[in-house]
Amino acid sequence: MSALSDAIKQQLDLLSDDNSDSRRWFHGRGRTFPGFEQVAVDWFDPVLWVTLFKPEETAGLEQQWLREIVELLQTSGSRVAAVLVQRRFAGHSSCECIWGEVPELLYARRGALRFHLQLGERQNTGYFLDMEPGRCWLDGLSKGRRVLNLFSYTCSLSVVAMAAGANSVVNVDMSSAALGQGRDNHRLNDQDLGAVRFLSENILKSWGRIRRQGPYDLVVMDPPSFQKGSFVAQRDYPKLLRRVPELMPAGGDLLLSLNAPELPESFLHDCIAEAALQCEVVGRLPEHPDFPDSDSERRLKLLHVRYRPT
């Protein structure tokens, strides 16, 4: 058996009926499994979601791995209902069910919370598993606070903040479709939409409207590292940080996210210095064990900063 099927077998053995949390079961992208750098396997109960980021160079090897996974499932007696494969290299949302039947409705799950998924409809699922340290951070800091969620996408962080007792959340993203799914995510969890705002805006051009919804006690900045015509981290991250004094009072907390393997954590520190932001760097959030990486600087970087003007 391959390292991939061995890892899936271990996860199947650990699968329990009282925990349906979504998780990454295999993270080849971290380069800790030689020969599987192009493979990721995620668990969205009851479906396994396999993402292939580039074609396998050895003829027939990809099919061999997938066949091993299916054979495991056929003999395991587990509650896995289907295996879906997305070949990211083959098209924007190329997706194939290679085994089982896919339920009509699928959700990412985190404890009692649920989030709509769009498996196969778009390149991304709508829920980023590697952001779990950020969700845990929100669990501990959101209660009674006014939250600004920049580059909110489908608003999963907003759902977590509201569940943790946030007073209000303002979500800002360019995509009205993503924000629409964000509204549905709040409704799915029976949350009060009266305390949640959704702004479809180009953030770098909409500070006036964003500022008027404030001030905020907690700000999440989770931009793409590169989005043509919208955001380029090297150019635009300092612009975000220069706006902090307009958005929050002293003592406010910020979560700075950087999902760019080519940029180290020091990039965020350099952006803070370039923006002349007066703050305390509380520290980088712990790395999630589901996402091992041979180089910690290639992982998702999440930095907790506290605004401390003098």
N, C-alpha and C positions, 0 to 999 in steps of 0.2 A: 504493500500500500504506500501511497505517496504521503508526503508531509501534510498535504492539504486534506486528504481523506482521514489521516490520523487525527488532525485537529478537529474535524467535523465529528468524528466518533467520540472524542472527549467531550465535546459540547452536548452531544445527544445523551451521553451518560449522565451529564449534570442537569439536564432539562427536567424541571419539576412542574407539577400541575398548578402550584400556588404562585408562580412567578412567570408573567408573560412579558416582562420588560424587553424592549428592543435593544439589541446589542450587535456589535461586530464579532463574528465568530472566527474570522480568519483575516489577518491583515498582512497580506504579502507586500503591500506598498511600502511597508517599513523596512524592507530589505533585510529581514531577519530569517527569511525562508528562501535560500538560494534557489533560483529557477522559478519562483512564484511571484516575482516582483510586480506582475501585471494583474494579480488576482485579489479581489476582496469578496468576502462572503458575509452578508448581514442577515440577522434573524428578525423578521417582522411576523410575529406569531399570527397564523401558522405557516408562513411562507419563508423559504430560503431565497434570498436575493443575491445572485452571483454577478459581480461586475468584472468584466475583462477589459483592461485598458489598452491592450495592444495584442495583435495576433501572436499566437505561439509559433516560433520558428520551426520547431520539429513537427513534421507532418504526423497527424493523428494523436499527438500527445494531449491536446486540449480535450478531445473527445474521450480519451482514456480517463482523465481526471473526472470529468463529468459523469462518466459511466460508473466510476467507483463510488461517487457520492450517491447516485441513484440506487446502486446495489446495497449500500449501507442503509438507506432509508427503507428499502423494501424488506429488510430483515430486522430492523430495529424495533418495530412496533411503536414508534414515536408518534406524536401528534402533528408532525410536519405534513402539510397537505399538498404542497407543490414546490417545485424548484423553478425559478425564473432566472433567465440569463440575459444580461444586457451586455452587448458588445459595443462598448463606448467608441471604439475605433471605426465601427461599421456604419455609423450614422447617428443623427442627433438623439434618437430614442429607440434604436433597434432593440427589440426585446422578444424573447422566445420562452415559452413554457416547455421544458424538456421532460417534466414528469408531474403527474398529479393534476388536480383541478384547483384553479385559483378562485378563492371566495369573491363574491361580488363586491364586498366592501372590505378594504384593508386599512389598518391603522398602525402607526407607530404608537408604542405604549411606554409610559413611564409611571410606574405606580398606578394610581387611579386615573391619571391623565391619558387622553388619547389625542392623536393628531392624524388628520387626513393624509393619505399617501397618494402619489401619482406615479406608481411604478409603470414604466414603459411609456408614459405620456410625454415626459420631458426628460432631459438629461439627468437632472437631479430628482431625488425622491420627494423633496419637500420637507425633509427632516434630517438634520446632520448629526449623526451619532457621535462624532468626535467633539462636539460642543458640550458634552455632558459635564465637564468641569465648570463651564460657564453657567449651566443650569443649576449645579450645586451651589455656586457662588450666589446666584439670585435667590435660592432657597433661604440662605442665611442673612441676606441684606435687604430684601425687598419690603418687609413688613412696615406698613404705615408710610411708605415713601412714594414720591412722585417719580416715575421712571420714564426715561426717553430711550427708545429702542431704534437706533439708526441703522439703516440697511436691514430692515426687519424681515424681509422676505416673507415667509408664511406665518410669521409672528409666534413661533413656538416659544421663544423666550418671553414674550408678553404673557402667554398662557401660564408659564411657570411663575412669573412674577406675580400675577394676579392670584394664583393658587397659594402663593407664599404670603399673601396679605398686603400687596401693594395698594396704595391709596388710588393710584391712577397710572395708566400707561399711554404714552403717545408713540405710535409706530410710524416710521417714515421709510418709504421705499419708492423707487421709480415705477415699479410694476404694479399696476392696479389689479391685475389678475392674481398676483401673489398676495396682495392685501385682501382680496376677496376670499381667498382660501384662509387667510388669517382670521377674518371674521367668522368663517365657518368653524375654524378650530376653537374659537372662544365659545361659540354656540354649542359645539359638540360637548364641551365641558361645563355647560350650564353656567357660564360666567356672565356677569353684568356688563353688557356692552355700553352702558351709560358711563362707565368709568374708563373706557378705552377709546382712543381716537386713532384714525387711520388716515395718514396724509400721503397721497400719491404725488411725490415731488422729487425733483433733482436736488439732492441735499445741498450741494455746493452753491446752488443758486436760490435757495429758499430759506435762508437763515431768519428772515423777518417773521415769516409765518411760524417757523419752529420755535423761535424765541417767545412769541406771543402766547404759546401754549404753556410756557414754563412759569416760574423756574422749576428746575428738577433737582432731586436729591441724588439720583443715580442715573448714570448715562452709560449705555452700551454702544460701542462703536465696532461694528462687525462688517467692514467693507470688503468687497472683492479685492484681490490683489491687483487685478487688471480687468477693467470692463471698458471696452472701446467707446469713446464718446462720453463716458460717465466718470470713471474713477481709475487713477493710476497711483498705486501706493507711494512710490518714490516721489511723485510730484504733489500729491493731494493730502497725504496723511497730516503733514504739518498744518495745512489749512484747517482741517477739522479741529486740531488741538488749539489753534489760536482762538477758536470760538468758545472754548470752555468758560471763560470768565463771564460771557453773556448768558450762559445757560444755567449756572448753578451757584449756590452760595458756598462759602468756605466750609470745608468738611465733607463736601459731596464726594461720592465714589464713582470712579470710572472703570469700565472694563474695556481694555484695548485688545482687539483681536487681529492677528496677522496670519493668514493662511497662504503663505508663500514659501515653499521649501527653499527657494534660493536666497531668501532674506533671513538673517539671524535675529535673535531677540534684541541685539544691540541696535538694530535699525529703529525699533520703537523708542529706545532711549535717545537716539540721535534726533528723532522727530520731536520729542519732548523738548530737547535742548534748542533745536531750530525754532520751535514755536515760542520759546521763552516762557513755557508754562510753569508757574510756581506750584509745585506739587511734591507730595511724598510718594515715592515708588514703594508700595507695600510689598510687591513681589509677584513673581510668575506663579500662576495656578499650577497645582500638581498635574502631572501628565496622567492620562487615563490608561489603565493597564490593558484595555482592549486594543490599544493602538501602539504596540511596541515599535521602536524605530532604532536602527543602528546608529543614527545621528540625531540627537535631541533637537538640534537646530533646524531640522527639516520638518519637525512636527508642527501642528497648529500651536501658535504662541498666544497665550492669554495673560495679559499683564494687568494687575490691579493697581490703580493709581488713585490717590486721594488729593483733592484740590486744596492747597494750603497757601493762599495768597498772603503776602506780608504787608 
